């Protein structure tokens, strides 16, 4: 019996998400086609100029914007940021330090502390449990 290896493909939206770029800002050829796993690996290993430019200057998708600002995606929405932002716009927000951004950053710090506390607690409980 022969096994047929099929080429794994993904939608452009999935590939853009994996590359960390905003799909509407990518070239039309990228948006309209399908991307194979090999093509994705090549884009990651040797990004073309358009991909380097998008990663450098944006517009960036919300997960990237949230990470650059140090807040959650929900925090962006609460702050009224619902669209992709460029690197310049992100820098301007960081410089102007609006009240919502400061509040969301402090919330994010508390969430990280709580997550670390729970992880530590669970690890300690796992150590104390008798092994069978």
N, C-alpha and C positions, 0 to 999 in steps of 0.2 A: 504494500500500500504506500502510495506516494503522499507525502504531506505537502500541501501548498501553502507557502508563506505569503500571506497577504500583507500589503503595505498598510501600516497604520497611519490614518490621516485624522486631521482635526479641523474643526471650523476655524476661520480666521479669528473669531472672538476668543476662542480658547487659546490659540497661539499667542495672541496679543497679551492675554492675561499672563501666560507663562513667561513672556518676554518683559512684562512690566511696562507696557506702553498703552496709550489711549488709541483704540482701534480707529475712530474716525480721522485721526491724524496720520495714519499709515498710508502708503501709496495705494492707489486704486487696485493695482494688480494683486497686492497682498489681501485687500478686503474682499475681493471677488472670487478668489480661488480657494483651494483647500491646501493645507500645509501638512506635509508628511513629517513623520518623526525625524527622518534624516535631515530634512530641510530645517526643522526647528533646531536640531543639534548644530547644524552649520551656522544658522543665524546667531546662536548663542556663542559658538566658538569664534566666529569671524563676522562680527556685526557689520553690515554695510553702512555707508555714510548716513543714510536716512535713519537707521536705527540708533546709531551713535548720537545723532542730532536730537532725536526724540528723547532719548535717555538723559541727555545733557540739559536741554532747554524746555522740553515738554511740547505740548500740554501733557500733563501727567494724569493718569487715572486716579480716582479717589483713594484707593489703598496706598498708592505711592505718596499722594499729597498728605494723607493722614500720618504716614510714617515720618515724612520730612518735617511735619509740624509737631510730632510727638503726641498725637491725640488719636482717638478711635475714629472709625468711619462714622459711627453714630454721633460722635462729638462734632465732626464736621457738619453733619446735617443740622444739629442743634445750633451751630454757629451760623447757619444759613449758607454754607458752602455746598452746593449740589452739583457743580460743574467741574470739569477738569481745569487745572490751573497750570500756568507756566512756572518755570523756575523763578522768573522775575517776580511774578505775583506772589509766590510762596515767600520769597525773601522780603517783599514789601509787608506781608502779614506779620512775619517774624519781627521786623523792625518796628512796626506800629503797635505791636502787642495789644490787640483789642482785648477787652475784658473777657469775652467768651473764650478766647484762646488760652488765656492764663488759667481760667476756671477749668477748662477741659484738660489742660496739661496736669494740673494738680489732681484732678480726678484720675487721670491715667496713672500717675505715680501711686496713688492709693490702691488702685486695682492691681498693679504689679506687686505691691507689698503684700496684699491679701493673697494673691496667687502663690507667692513664694511661701507665705506662712502655711497655707493649706498643703502645699507640696511637701514641706518639711514635716508637718504633722502626720501626713499619710505615710511618709518614709519611716518615721519613728514608730508608728503603729505596725507597719509591716515587719520591722525588726523585732518587735515584741511578740508577735503572733507565733504560737508554737508551730513548728514544722512537722508535717506527717511523713 
